[in-house]
Amino acid sequence: MLESPDERMICVALWDTANYKEDWHWVQAECLKRLRASKDLQKGALIALNYLALRRELEPETVLGEISGIEESEWTSVVRENIYRF
């Protein structure tokens, strides 16, 4: 699903892997790859990163560094807030 030409399908795959895959390092890497893609993929990746933040399964410094390089949005704020909160 992550190789689909359908961006919505990729987003769903990111969300599913963030919720169910045990290898959160892999999920984080897949999400970070998509932060520089279209706005839809970026939003999907941020939502998946937020799932990881809520589970306390990500590298805060790495993710914060990557999201600081993209345009500020509702989801960058949510991810940042949940990283600091959890």
N, C-alpha and C positions, 0 to 999 in steps of 0.2 A: 504494500500500500504506500510505502514511503517513496517509491519510484513512480507513482502514478502521475500522469499529466494533469489530473484533476486536483487542483489545490485544496479543495474541500476534503477530498479523500486523504490527502497528506496530513491536514490538520487533525482529522479524526484519528489517524494512525498515531500522531504525536500524543494526542490526549490519552489514547488507550495505552500506549507504552508508558507514559508518565504515571498512569494509575496502576498498572499491573506488572510491568517488567521489573524484575529484581535488580538488574544491572543499571542503576540510575546514572552511572558515569556515561554509559553509552547513550542513554536518553538525553542527558544534558548536552552531549556533543552533537547529537542530531538536531536538537533545538537551536543550539548556537549557530549551526551551519545555516539555518534558515532566517536568522535575524537580519541578514542583508538581502533578503529576497523581496518579493512583492509585499505590499502592506497586509494582504490577507494571510500569507504564510508567516509573516512577522508576528501578527496578532496570534495566530495559532501556536507558534513557538513560545510566545510569552505566556499564554494561558497554560501550556504544558509545564513551563518552568515554574509557574505559580503553584501547580500541583506538587512539584518536587519541593518547593519552598515550604509548603504546608506540611509536608511529610518530613521536613528537615533532611532532605537527601539531595544536596547539591553543594557545589563549592562556591560559597558566597563571594569571595574575592573575584573569582573567574567570571561569574555571572554578572556581578555588579560592573566589572570592567567592560564587559561586552555590551551591556545595555546602556552604559554611559555614552557609547559611540553611536547610538541611533537616536532618531527624533523622539522627543518626549511624548508620551501618550498616556492615556488612562491606564493601560496595562503595564507600561514600564513603572509607573508609580505604584501600582498594586504589587508587582513582583518585588520592587525595592522595599516597600513597607513590610511585606511578609518575610523577606529575608531578615530584616532587622528584628521583627517581632518574634520569629521562631528560631 
